[in-house]
Every structure is written in C-alpha cells, then in structure tokens.
C-alpha cells in the first residue's frame, strides 16, 4: 500500500507538471498558487492577466515565491498578436513585416528586444514564433503572423527569431507543427485539413521547423490540423506518427513539445479536452496548453485526474508521462539558469520596433502630405488569436501628427455613401485589413477610389495583389508601430 501511494503521488505530480493552464485576474488566485506548490510547473498568461509591466512583474514574482523555476508562458508574437500590450497595440511589427524587410539581423534584434522586455517582467516562455509558410493567401488564422509565403525566407527568419528571443533568456516555442499555412479553416472553430503530398510537406512546411531545430528552439507547438499524408485519422496534436515519428525520430528534435490550446474546437469539439489531453501526451506531446477560454481550478484538476486515471488504466504508459514531465522540468531549469546568464543588449527606450515598422512599409503612388484627412477604417471580424481588445489602424497615430483628423469605423454592411457623407471635402484615407479575403471590403474600397481618385489606401494585412488609390501603403501588419509608420508617410513627416 505504501508503494502504491508513493507511485500515485509521483504520477499526480507528473500529471500537474505537464499542464500549462491559464487563470482569471491580474494577481494569482489562491487555487493557482496551491497547485504550483503541489507540482504545477507552468502557467499561461493572456491579455486579461496584464495591465502594465509593473503589474506583470509583481504577478510573476508572486508565482515564483511558490516555485522559483515556474515556467511563465505567454502568446506574445508582437505585431497583431500581443498580450504584453493588448490595450494599446504592440511596440513591435509582426512576422510578415519582418519578412518584408528581409533582414535577419533586424529580426534577431527585434526578437531579442521583445525577449528582454518579457524577461524583465518575469516571463520565460514565449509561444512564438510562427514558422508557418503562408502558402494559402486566404488563410483565416495565420496571414500576417507568418514571415511570408516563401519557404526559404520563412526558415531563415524563424531561425533568427529563435536565436534573438533565447539570447534574452526566454525560451522560444516554434509553432504550429507541422505547418498551419495551407489551411482555409480556423482551428479555433473547426478541424482544418491539409491535403498535400509528402514531397510538398518536406519541401515547404517542414523547412522552417528544421531551421528552428537547428537554431536550438527550446519548444515546438503542435497544430490542431489533419494532414492525411502523415496521419489520415488523427490531427497532429494527437498523432504518434507526427509528434513521435516525424518530429522526434525523423527530425531529431529533443526539446519540449507543447500543444496548441486544447479548448480550441478542433480538439474540444471532437475529442473533448480531457480525452484529447491524454491522447496528446500518449502521442508524444509533453505539455498541455489550456486556459485561453477555460481558466479555473476545476479544469486543472479534471485534466490532472484524467491523466492519472489513464496511467492507472494502462491507456497512458507511466513512463511516457514521466518523460513528458521531465522535459517540462528540464526547460524550467534552463530558464532559471538563462535568467541569470542572459545579458541582452538594449533598454526599455529602444525604438527598434518602430524602426522595423518604418522599413516594412511599401509605398505605391506619389506620397504628398495630406493636411485634411478623414480616416475610414473598414473592419473585419478579428480572428480569435488576434482578439478584439487590441486597437489597430492609423486614425489615432495620424491624429497625433495632423490635428483635426476625422475618423469613422465601418463594419460589414457599410456603404460607400456612408464614408463619403462623413468625409465631406476631406481626403479619404481608407484603412483595410486583409481586404483580399473580404469581398464587401474590396467593393467599398473600389467604389471609394472610383468616386474619389485622391483616396489614400492603407492595407494593414496581407497586401492586395494590385495597389489601389492615389497613394497605396502596405504595412504588412496592424500593430501600433505599423500604424505610426503609415501615418508618418501620409502626413509627410
């Protein structure tokens, strides 16, 4: 009986160690601190948990008072996907902007400065970068989060980003393996399927991940996608062929494998998060990411108990769970040592993000200073990864440079007449985001340009195939600094 009790305690602690849950609030709740003290080795942060750098530092210190080596993870890609600056917009451009500049030294420096700021706040695991090759321009969930549609470009910038981030003592988590770029379904809502052959996968999707592994990425995140050429029945997150056969054995990856959010409908709607988590660990994953939508103690205990029950029943080998927990603890140990060893360059006043955003803007047409702008922002529904909390566009940034700037927001269903009536005689600055994916948006845009040939068009998503307007700006992202860079061109400063 004593041996059984000891074994059960070990299994329970290992089950807690492989979870990366979220929580509500800007301070750690009592239940979370209790679970950390009992073996929980990682915590995930989201925009709801952060109000300022000082508050975040206090929160991570609170967690480390319970466990010095706790992994504090965050989904901070920079650009459109920011948690650190969720309420004001990111100080860094995202991947597509960095890919457009195509200066790996700049990408490395941007990632190092982002990592420095995260480390300064006590965050030591970043669920970034996205290594997905955006081969499908209609992709609803990747888009500007990718370095681009060119495989070699995506690979070299993925490697540079990993190097820069980890030079600051923050572990990179390269995602979404084996590649989410050729999908037309958002895995937050349903299970995407990629129907390409093995040769295409080897030559396109896998190349950036190979580069990340060579660069020493400490973690890789799996994708909730079905790739029949690799496994015809299970999505990558639950597939032994993909996680163990391909990633571990064929590619030789030895670091941590983290799942994408298990509450995403691609998994939760098909397998359920508890069964899905057991299958993921059995398939070769080491850490279960959950907490974007489910963020309470009941979720954590339910997942813990499901893993323990699976070991007892024999559907999950205890050795596999122990191996997963050991990899989590090994990364936690690396981050603790990296925290003291890292000597990242730069300071909080660094403007490298704005410098990068300025370099990323592509201008077509004649840039003549606009002194009487009316900014019409045509707004799509944001994908869940980006969220709807973070402001975007150029209106606020342009108003800071040109007093009296007018502005209006126009969702789907708006007509060109609405914009023209509000603009009056002022120069229309039409701001769009992935207009190529939204026919209503391109219709309004084309009607505006036809009615007012002096219209300025700012595309803050994936660039349009053909420029429109008297002046067309492609910012390659919608972060705050991308808006600032576009506003400077429009204002002529």
N, C-alpha and C positions, 0 to 999 in steps of 0.2 A: 504493500500500500504506500509506503514511504517513497519507493522508487517511482511509482505511478504518479504520485503527487508532484514529485520533482520534475518528471517528464512533462506533465501537464503545465506546470508553471513556466518551463522553458518554451514550450510551444506557444503559450499565451503571449509571452513577451516577444517572441519572434513574430507572431501574428500582428501585434501592435507595431513592431518595428517597421513593417513593410507598408504601413498606411501613411498617406500624405493628405490629411483632412484639412478642411477649412473651418471657419467659425464666424460668428457674427460679432460685430463690435470693434472698437478701437483699442481695447485692452483685452488681455487673455482671460477668458472666463474660468471660473474655478474648476469646472469639469475638464477643461483642456490641460490646465496645469497638473491636475491629478493624473491624467493619462500620460503626460510627459514623464512624470515621476515614476510611473509604473512600467514604462518601456517604450512609449511612443517616441520615435526618433525624428520625425519630420512634421512640419506644419506648413500649410499652403496659405499664402496671403492673396487677397483680392482687393479691388478698389474700395470696397465697403470697409476695409480694415485700416485705411490710410487717409489721414487728413493733412499731415505735414511731415517733413523729415525728422523733426524733433519728436513728434508723437510716435513715429515708426521706430526710432531709436529706443524710446522708452519701452515700447511693446516687445521688441526683440530682446532687450535686457531683461525684461520680466520673464520671458521664456527661458533664457539662459541661466537665470537664477535657479531654475529647476533642473536644467541639464545643460552643461557647458557646450556640448558638442551637437546640440539640436540643429537639424537642418531646417533653415527657414527659406522656403521656396516662394517664388513669385513669377508671374507671367508678364515679364517686362521686356517686350520686344523693342521698345522705342517706337517711334512713328505712330501709326494708328492704334496700336495695341499697347496701352500704357496703364499701369496700376499706380506707379510712383507719382504720376502727375495726372491722375484721372480727371480731376476737376478743372484743370487749366490747359491741358494739352502738353504733349511731350516736348522737351528741350532738344530732342534728337530726331532726325529723319529716320524713316524705317528702311527696310531692306531694299525695296525697289529703288529708292532714291540713291542709296549707296551703290547699287548695281549700275544705275545710270551714269554715275560719276566714273565708276570702274577704276578706282584707285584703292588697291588692297591695303596700302599703308594708312589711308584715311579710314577705311572700315575698321582696321585693327585699332586705331587711335580712338575712334568713336566708341567701340565696344569696351575699350579699357576705361575710358572716362565714365561710361554708363556703369561699368562694374565697380569703379571706385566709389561712385555715389551710392550704389547698393550696399557695398561693403561697409561704408561709413555709417549706414543705417542699420547694420547688423544682418543684412540679407546675404546668404552664402550659396544659394542655388537658384539659377535663373532658368525657367523653362523656355529657353531661346538658345540659338537662333532657329528660324525656319529654314530648312535646307531643301524645301520643295521646289522643284522646277515648274514654273507656272506655264506649262505647255498648253493648257486649255484656257484661252482668254476669257471664257465665260465662267470660270471657276468662282463660285459664290463665297468661298470662305478663305482662300489663300490670297490671290491678287497681289496687292502691294506688300504683303507680308513676305513674298518671295523676292530673292535678288534678281529674278528675271526668268525669261523663257530659254535662255542659252545655258546648256548644261555645264560647260567649262567655266563660264562666268559664275554661275551659282556655286560651283565647287570651290573655286579659289576664294570667293568672299565668305563662304561658310567657314573655311579653314581660318581665314584671317580673323573673323569674328570670335571664333572659339579661342584662338590664341590671345586676343586682346582682353576678352572677358576674364579668362582664367589667369592672366597676368595680374589682375586686380584681386585675386584670391577668391573669385566667385566661380563656382562650377557651372559650366555650360551644359545645357540639355538640348541636344540637337534633335529637331523634330521635322516631320511626322513620318517615321519609318514605316514602310519602305518608300514613301513619297506620295503626297496628297495633291500634287499639282494638276493631275489629269482627271479631276472629278468635276461633275456638274451638280453635285448634291452636297449640302452642308451636313456633316456628320453630327452636328448638334441636333438635327431634326430627323435624319434617317441614315441608313447604311449606304454609303457610296460604293460604287463598283468600278474597278479599272480593268477594262478588257484589252490589255496589250500583251504581246508575247514576251517570252523570257529575254530574247535578244534586245528588245526595246527597253525593258526594265534595267538590264545590265548596262546598256549604253546611255541611258537617260536618268531614270530615277535614282539609281544606286550610286552614281558617281559622286555627288556631293556628300553622301554619308560616308563613303570610303575616304574622302578628303578630311571629313571631320574626325574620323577614327585615327587617321594618320596624324592629325593635329593634336590628338590626345583628349578629345572630348570626354568629360567625366561621366556624362549621362546621355542616353538616347531615349526619346519618347516615341512610343508606338502610335500608329494611326488606327482609327476605327474604320478601316476600309477593307472591302473584299477584293482580293486580287486572285482570280481563278488560276492564273498561270502559276501561282505559288501555292495556293490552297483553295480549292473550289468550294469549301464548305464553311470555313471559319474566317472572320475578319482578322487582320494582322495582330491585333492586341491579344487574341485568344488562340493564336496559331503556333503550335510547336514547330511546324515546318519553317515559319517565317522568323520567329524570335530565337529559337534554339538552332534550327538547321541552317538558316541563312545568316542571321546576324551574328550569332555566337561562333558557329563552326566554319562557315564559308568565309565570312568577312573577318573572323578572328577577334571580334570585339569582346573585351573582358570587363568593361565598366558596368555602371548601373543602367538597367532598363526600366523606364518609368512608363506607365500607361497614360494615355490622354484621359481626360475626365470621364470616370466611369458612369456618371449620371447622364452623360450625353445619350440622346435617344438611340443612336446606332447600337449601343450596348444595352442600356437600361430598358429600351422598348422591346428588345428581342430576347435577352438572356436574364435581365434583372441584375442589379449591381452586386448582389451577394454571390450569386452563381457565377456571374461574369468575372468577379474578382478571383474566385477560386480557380476558374479556368485560366485566367491570365497568369497567375503565379505558376500553375502547373505547366503552362506553355513556355515559361522562361522569363516572364516579367519579374522584376524584383521589388517594385514599389507601385502602389495603387494610388493614383491621384483621384481624389474625390473632395468635393467641398464647394464647387462653383455654385451649385444650387442646393446641395444637402450639406448642412453645416451645424450639426448638433451631436451630442454625445450618443444618442440612440443609434445614429448612423455608424459611428465609430465602433461601438460595442457590437452592433449587428454584423459588421464586416469582420471584426476580430473573432467573434463566435463562429461565423461561417467558415473561416479558415481553420480554426481549431477543430470544429466538427469534421471537416473534410480530412484532416490528418487522422483523426480517430477512426473514421470510417474507411480509410485507406484510399480515397479518391485523390488525395494530395500527399505525395511522399513527404515524410517529415524532413528528409534530407534536402528536398527542394526548397521547402520553406526556410530551413536553417541557412541554406546557401544564399537565398534572397536577402534574409535579414543580415547576414554577414556582409553582403555587398553594400547595403544601406549604411551599416556601421562603419565600413571602410571609407565610404565617401564622407561621412560625418567627421571621421578622424582626419581626412585630408583637408577638409575645410577649416578645421581648428588649427592645423599646422600652417595652412596657407594664410590664415588671418594674421599670423604673427610674422610670416616670411615675406608677404607681398609688400612691395614698395612702389605702388603705382604712381606714375607721374601725373601732374595736373593739379587743379584745385577746383573748389566749388564755383569759381568765377569763370571757368573755361567756357568759351563760346564755340567750341569745335562743332557742336550740333548745328548752330546757325550757319557756320562756315560751310559745312557739308550740304545743308539745305540750299544755300545760295548756288553752290556748284551744280546741284542736281536739276535746277530749273532750266528747261529747254524752251526757247522763245522763237516763235514764228510770227513774222509780220514786223511792222515798224513800232518800236516802243516809244511812244510820245507821252509825256506826263499827262495824266488825267487829273484835272482840277475839280471836276464836279461829278464824282462817281455815285452811282446807285448800284449797290451790290445785291443781286438777285441770286440767292442760294437755292438750287434745285436739290431737294433732299430725298435720297432713297432711304429705305428701312435698313438700319445697320445690321451687320451680322452679329451673332452673339459674342464671338471672340473680341470684336471691337467694342461692343456695348453702345448704349445711347447716352451715357453720362458725360462723355468727353466732348467738349466743344470743338468744332472744326470750321474751316472756311477762311476767308480773308477779310470779312467785314470788320471785325474788331481791330485787326492789325492795320488795315487801311485807314480806319477812322483815327488811329493814333498818329498817322502821318498826314492825313488830309482832313482837317476839321470840317464838319458839315456833311461827311459821307452819309448817304442814306442807305438803308438796308431792309430787306424783306426775305422771309423764308417761304419757299414754295414746294409743298409736297406733291405727290402724285395726285392728279386731278386738277391741278392748276392749269390755267390757260395763258397763252402769251399776252392776251389783253390785260390780264391781272398785273403782269410785270410792267407793261408799257404805261398803264394808267398810274401806277405808283411811281414810276421813274420820271414821268414828265419829260422835261427837256434835258435831264442829266444823262451822262454817258452810262450805259448799262454795262456792268461787269457781271457776267453770268458765270456762276461757280457751280461746277458739277463734280460728281464722284462716280467713276465707272459708268459714264454715260452710255458706253457701248453695250452694257448689259440691261439698259432700261429704255425701251423704245419711246416711252412717254417723254423721257428727258431729252432725247435727241430730237423729237418732234418739236418740243418747245424751243430748244436751242436753235434749230434751223429756222423756225419762224421768227425768232428774235433777230437773228443775223439778217434775214431777208427784209424785215421791217426797219431795222436799224443797222446798216452796214458798219457803223463805227463800234459795234459791240465788242467788248473785250471778253474773251472766253478763258476761264481757268479750269483745267481738268486736274483734279486732285486725287484721282485714282489711276488705274491703268490708262495710259494715253490713248486718245482716239486715233484711228488709223489715218485720218486726214484732218489737218488743222482746220478750225473754223474761226470766223471773226476777223476783224481788222488786226487784232493782236491776240495771239493764242499762247497760253503758258501751260506747260505740263510740269507739275511739281513732283510727280511720282510719289505722292503721299499727302496725307491730310493732317499731319502733326502741326502743332503751333508754329514751329520754326519754318515749316514749309509754307504756311500762310504768310508769315512775316516776309520770307524771301520773295513770294509773289507780289505782296503789297509794295515792296521796295521797287520792283520793276514797274508796276502800274503807276506809282507816284513819281517815278523818275528820281529816286534818291539813291 
